[in-house]
Amino acid sequence: WIEEGTPCTPVGEAVMVRALRASENTIWLTGAYVLQKLVAFGYFVFLSRAIAVGPNGIARYVFAFALIAIAQVIADGGLNYALLREVARDRNRLTPLLGTALMLKIGLALFAAGAVWSYVWLTESDPIRLQMGLLAGVVVMADAMAQFGFSILRGLKNLRMESVVTVVNQVIVSGIGIGAILLGFPLPMLVVALLIGA
């Protein structure tokens, strides 16, 4: 135990500052994820009750959502974590890595979106699912770029912005989606809500 008034060494002080920053970032991000999941849960409960069950209802939305989730893995390609790791090790590496990483990310996002578009174009005869699938490809590209930005912020150890954006994003998506359903817009508007939130 350190007694009150005992001076702290510079090394000990640096360790304390890093520990406080890490715990503050953890609290921000964990709180944001909890809020985001609660809003998302409420939104999905609303959708599941407001949209008809079956192949012409909620299944269309789940189809588009599943396409986005699978394609996001391709669009990431591990690049976000690699960039995060390198920037966290040395902030000065951000500028030299940014151009190359951005070009790779754009290429991966285009490839993932192209895979989604090809899949729905070749397999879907339902015009609504086709529209939702084509919009899902655009969501994949937008979300890939947003996640790329978040990986930079994480590397710089600034999670407040990501935390706030995570909650605001889910509130926007949920608000637009609920509004679209209540105003009678077609189902593809739910995917547009995801795009606006990205």
GUGUSE-484757 format. One record per residue (C-alpha): z negated, y negated, x negated; residue in one letter; residue number from 0. Coordinates in nm, 2 decimals. Example, Ala and Ser with C-alpha at 12.3 -4.5 7.8 and 13.67 -1.06 7.14 Angstrom:
BEGIN
+--------+--------+--------+---------+-----+
!     pz !     py !     px ! residuo ! num !
+--------+--------+--------+---------+-----+
!  -0.78 !   0.45 !  -1.23 !       a !   0 !
!  -0.71 !   0.11 !  -1.37 !       s !   1 !
+--------+--------+--------+---------+-----+
% end
This chain:
BEGIN
+--------+--------+--------+---------+-----+
!     pz !     py !     px ! residuo ! num !
+--------+--------+--------+---------+-----+
!   0.00 !   0.00 !   0.00 !       w !   0 !
!   0.08 !  -0.35 !  -0.11 !       i !   1 !
!  -0.21 !  -0.59 !  -0.06 !       e !   2 !
!  -0.14 !  -0.92 !   0.10 !       e !   3 !
!  -0.05 !  -1.19 !  -0.15 !       g !   4 !
!   0.07 !  -0.93 !  -0.41 !       t !   5 !
!   0.41 !  -1.05 !  -0.55 !       p !   6 !
!   0.71 !  -0.82 !  -0.48 !       c !   7 !
!   0.95 !  -0.73 !  -0.76 !       t !   8 !
!   1.31 !  -0.85 !  -0.72 !       p !   9 !
!   1.42 !  -0.48 !  -0.70 !       v !  10 !
!   1.16 !  -0.41 !  -0.43 !       g !  11 !
!   1.26 !  -0.72 !  -0.24 !       e !  12 !
!   1.63 !  -0.62 !  -0.25 !       a !  13 !
!   1.54 !  -0.28 !  -0.11 !       v !  14 !
!   1.34 !  -0.43 !   0.17 !       m !  15 !
!   1.62 !  -0.67 !   0.26 !       v !  16 !
!   1.87 !  -0.38 !   0.28 !       r !  17 !
!   1.63 !  -0.17 !   0.48 !       a !  18 !
!   1.57 !  -0.45 !   0.73 !       l !  19 !
!   1.95 !  -0.51 !   0.76 !       r !  20 !
!   2.02 !  -0.14 !   0.81 !       a !  21 !
!   1.75 !  -0.11 !   1.08 !       s !  22 !
!   1.87 !  -0.43 !   1.25 !       e !  23 !
!   2.23 !  -0.30 !   1.25 !       n !  24 !
!   2.11 !   0.04 !   1.39 !       t !  25 !
!   1.92 !  -0.13 !   1.67 !       i !  26 !
!   2.21 !  -0.35 !   1.77 !       w !  27 !
!   2.47 !  -0.07 !   1.77 !       l !  28 !
!   2.24 !   0.19 !   1.94 !       t !  29 !
!   2.15 !  -0.06 !   2.21 !       g !  30 !
!   2.52 !  -0.15 !   2.26 !       a !  31 !
!   2.62 !   0.22 !   2.29 !       y !  32 !
!   2.34 !   0.29 !   2.54 !       v !  33 !
!   2.45 !  -0.01 !   2.75 !       l !  34 !
!   2.82 !   0.08 !   2.72 !       q !  35 !
!   2.76 !   0.44 !   2.83 !       k !  36 !
!   2.55 !   0.32 !   3.13 !       l !  37 !
!   2.83 !   0.09 !   3.24 !       v !  38 !
!   3.09 !   0.36 !   3.18 !       a !  39 !
!   2.89 !   0.61 !   3.38 !       f !  40 !
!   2.86 !   0.37 !   3.67 !       g !  41 !
!   3.23 !   0.30 !   3.65 !       y !  42 !
!   3.33 !   0.66 !   3.65 !       f !  43 !
!   3.10 !   0.74 !   3.94 !       v !  44 !
!   3.27 !   0.46 !   4.13 !       f !  45 !
!   3.61 !   0.59 !   4.04 !       l !  46 !
!   3.53 !   0.94 !   4.14 !       s !  47 !
!   3.41 !   0.83 !   4.48 !       r !  48 !
!   3.68 !   0.57 !   4.54 !       a !  49 !
!   3.98 !   0.77 !   4.43 !       i !  50 !
!   4.09 !   1.08 !   4.61 !       a !  51 !
!   4.01 !   1.41 !   4.44 !       v !  52 !
!   4.31 !   1.62 !   4.34 !       g !  53 !
!   4.63 !   1.60 !   4.16 !       p !  54 !
!   4.73 !   1.27 !   4.32 !       n !  55 !
!   4.39 !   1.10 !   4.27 !       g !  56 !
!   4.13 !   1.10 !   3.99 !       i !  57 !
!   4.32 !   1.37 !   3.81 !       a !  58 !
!   4.60 !   1.12 !   3.72 !       r !  59 !
!   4.34 !   0.88 !   3.56 !       y !  60 !
!   4.17 !   1.17 !   3.38 !       v !  61 !
!   4.52 !   1.28 !   3.25 !       f !  62 !
!   4.59 !   0.93 !   3.10 !       a !  63 !
!   4.23 !   0.91 !   2.97 !       f !  64 !
!   4.27 !   1.25 !   2.80 !       a !  65 !
!   4.60 !   1.15 !   2.64 !       l !  66 !
!   4.44 !   0.84 !   2.50 !       i !  67 !
!   4.14 !   1.03 !   2.36 !       a !  68 !
!   4.37 !   1.29 !   2.19 !       i !  69 !
!   4.61 !   1.03 !   2.05 !       a !  70 !
!   4.32 !   0.82 !   1.91 !       q !  71 !
!   4.24 !   1.10 !   1.67 !       v !  72 !
!   4.60 !   1.09 !   1.54 !       i !  73 !
!   4.60 !   0.71 !   1.53 !       a !  74 !
!   4.28 !   0.71 !   1.32 !       d !  75 !
!   4.39 !   0.97 !   1.07 !       g !  76 !
!   4.06 !   0.92 !   0.89 !       g !  77 !
!   4.18 !   0.58 !   0.77 !       l !  78 !
!   3.90 !   0.39 !   0.94 !       n !  79 !
!   3.63 !   0.59 !   0.76 !       y !  80 !
!   3.80 !   0.56 !   0.43 !       a !  81 !
!   3.84 !   0.19 !   0.46 !       l !  82 !
!   3.48 !   0.15 !   0.58 !       l !  83 !
!   3.35 !   0.36 !   0.28 !       r !  84 !
!   3.56 !   0.16 !   0.02 !       e !  85 !
!   3.46 !  -0.18 !   0.16 !       v !  86 !
!   3.09 !  -0.08 !   0.19 !       a !  87 !
!   3.10 !   0.02 !  -0.18 !       r !  88 !
!   3.25 !  -0.30 !  -0.30 !       d !  89 !
!   3.34 !  -0.60 !  -0.07 !       r !  90 !
!   3.59 !  -0.72 !  -0.33 !       n !  91 !
!   3.81 !  -0.42 !  -0.25 !       r !  92 !
!   3.88 !  -0.54 !   0.10 !       l !  93 !
!   4.16 !  -0.79 !   0.01 !       t !  94 !
!   4.36 !  -0.55 !  -0.21 !       p !  95 !
!   4.32 !  -0.26 !   0.04 !       l !  96 !
!   4.38 !  -0.45 !   0.36 !       l !  97 !
!   4.76 !  -0.47 !   0.34 !       g !  98 !
!   4.82 !  -0.11 !   0.26 !       t !  99 !
!   4.56 !   0.01 !   0.51 !       a ! 100 !
!   4.70 !  -0.21 !   0.78 !       l ! 101 !
!   5.05 !  -0.08 !   0.72 !       m ! 102 !
!   4.92 !   0.28 !   0.73 !       l ! 103 !
!   4.73 !   0.21 !   1.05 !       k ! 104 !
!   5.03 !   0.06 !   1.22 !       i ! 105 !
!   5.24 !   0.36 !   1.12 !       g ! 106 !
!   4.97 !   0.60 !   1.25 !       l ! 107 !
!   4.93 !   0.41 !   1.58 !       a ! 108 !
!   5.31 !   0.40 !   1.64 !       l ! 109 !
!   5.33 !   0.77 !   1.56 !       f ! 110 !
!   5.04 !   0.85 !   1.80 !       a ! 111 !
!   5.19 !   0.63 !   2.07 !       a ! 112 !
!   5.53 !   0.79 !   2.02 !       g ! 113 !
!   5.38 !   1.13 !   2.06 !       a ! 114 !
!   5.22 !   1.03 !   2.39 !       v ! 115 !
!   5.54 !   0.87 !   2.51 !       w ! 116 !
!   5.75 !   1.17 !   2.41 !       s ! 117 !
!   5.51 !   1.41 !   2.58 !       y ! 118 !
!   5.50 !   1.23 !   2.91 !       v ! 119 !
!   5.87 !   1.16 !   2.91 !       w ! 120 !
!   5.95 !   1.52 !   2.85 !       l ! 121 !
!   5.69 !   1.68 !   3.08 !       t ! 122 !
!   5.61 !   1.45 !   3.37 !       e ! 123 !
!   5.81 !   1.44 !   3.69 !       s ! 124 !
!   5.54 !   1.24 !   3.88 !       d ! 125 !
!   5.63 !   0.87 !   3.85 !       p ! 126 !
!   5.27 !   0.76 !   3.86 !       i ! 127 !
!   5.16 !   0.99 !   3.58 !       r ! 128 !
!   5.47 !   0.89 !   3.38 !       l ! 129 !
!   5.37 !   0.52 !   3.42 !       q ! 130 !
!   5.01 !   0.59 !   3.33 !       m ! 131 !
!   5.12 !   0.80 !   3.03 !       g ! 132 !
!   5.35 !   0.53 !   2.90 !       l ! 133 !
!   5.08 !   0.27 !   2.94 !       l ! 134 !
!   4.84 !   0.51 !   2.76 !       a ! 135 !
!   5.06 !   0.49 !   2.45 !       g ! 136 !
!   5.02 !   0.12 !   2.45 !       v ! 137 !
!   4.65 !   0.15 !   2.49 !       v ! 138 !
!   4.64 !   0.39 !   2.19 !       v ! 139 !
!   4.81 !   0.12 !   1.97 !       m ! 140 !
!   4.58 !  -0.16 !   2.08 !       a ! 141 !
!   4.27 !   0.05 !   2.05 !       d ! 142 !
!   4.37 !   0.17 !   1.70 !       a ! 143 !
!   4.39 !  -0.19 !   1.58 !       m ! 144 !
!   4.06 !  -0.27 !   1.74 !       a ! 145 !
!   3.89 !   0.02 !   1.57 !       q ! 146 !
!   4.05 !  -0.08 !   1.24 !       f ! 147 !
!   3.89 !  -0.42 !   1.27 !       g ! 148 !
!   3.55 !  -0.26 !   1.35 !       f ! 149 !
!   3.58 !  -0.04 !   1.04 !       s ! 150 !
!   3.61 !  -0.36 !   0.83 !       i ! 151 !
!   3.31 !  -0.51 !   1.00 !       l ! 152 !
!   3.11 !  -0.19 !   0.94 !       r ! 153 !
!   3.21 !  -0.19 !   0.58 !       g ! 154 !
!   3.09 !  -0.55 !   0.55 !       l ! 155 !
!   2.77 !  -0.43 !   0.72 !       k ! 156 !
!   2.80 !  -0.66 !   1.02 !       n ! 157 !
!   2.75 !  -0.46 !   1.33 !       l ! 158 !
!   2.64 !  -0.73 !   1.57 !       r ! 159 !
!   3.00 !  -0.83 !   1.65 !       m ! 160 !
!   3.10 !  -0.47 !   1.72 !       e ! 161 !
!   2.79 !  -0.42 !   1.93 !       s ! 162 !
!   2.86 !  -0.72 !   2.15 !       v ! 163 !
!   3.23 !  -0.64 !   2.18 !       v ! 164 !
!   3.16 !  -0.28 !   2.27 !       t ! 165 !
!   2.95 !  -0.38 !   2.57 !       v ! 166 !
!   3.18 !  -0.67 !   2.67 !       v ! 167 !
!   3.48 !  -0.44 !   2.65 !       n ! 168 !
!   3.33 !  -0.18 !   2.89 !       q ! 169 !
!   3.22 !  -0.45 !   3.13 !       v ! 170 !
!   3.58 !  -0.60 !   3.13 !       i ! 171 !
!   3.74 !  -0.26 !   3.18 !       v ! 172 !
!   3.50 !  -0.16 !   3.45 !       s ! 173 !
!   3.53 !  -0.50 !   3.63 !       g ! 174 !
!   3.91 !  -0.49 !   3.62 !       i ! 175 !
!   3.92 !  -0.13 !   3.73 !       g ! 176 !
!   3.68 !  -0.18 !   4.02 !       i ! 177 !
!   3.86 !  -0.49 !   4.13 !       g ! 178 !
!   4.20 !  -0.31 !   4.11 !       a ! 179 !
!   4.07 !  -0.03 !   4.33 !       i ! 180 !
!   3.90 !  -0.26 !   4.58 !       l ! 181 !
!   4.21 !  -0.48 !   4.60 !       l ! 182 !
!   4.44 !  -0.18 !   4.65 !       g ! 183 !
!   4.64 !  -0.19 !   4.33 !       f ! 184 !
!   4.81 !   0.13 !   4.22 !       p ! 185 !
!   4.64 !   0.37 !   3.98 !       l ! 186 !
!   4.83 !   0.26 !   3.67 !       p ! 187 !
!   4.63 !  -0.06 !   3.69 !       m ! 188 !
!   4.33 !   0.14 !   3.57 !       l ! 189 !
!   4.51 !   0.21 !   3.24 !       v ! 190 !
!   4.61 !  -0.16 !   3.23 !       v ! 191 !
!   4.23 !  -0.23 !   3.25 !       a ! 192 !
!   4.18 !  -0.01 !   2.94 !       l ! 193 !
!   4.46 !  -0.21 !   2.76 !       l ! 194 !
!   4.30 !  -0.54 !   2.85 !       i ! 195 !
!   3.97 !  -0.41 !   2.72 !       g ! 196 !
!   4.11 !  -0.30 !   2.40 !       a ! 197 !
+--------+--------+--------+---------+-----+
% end
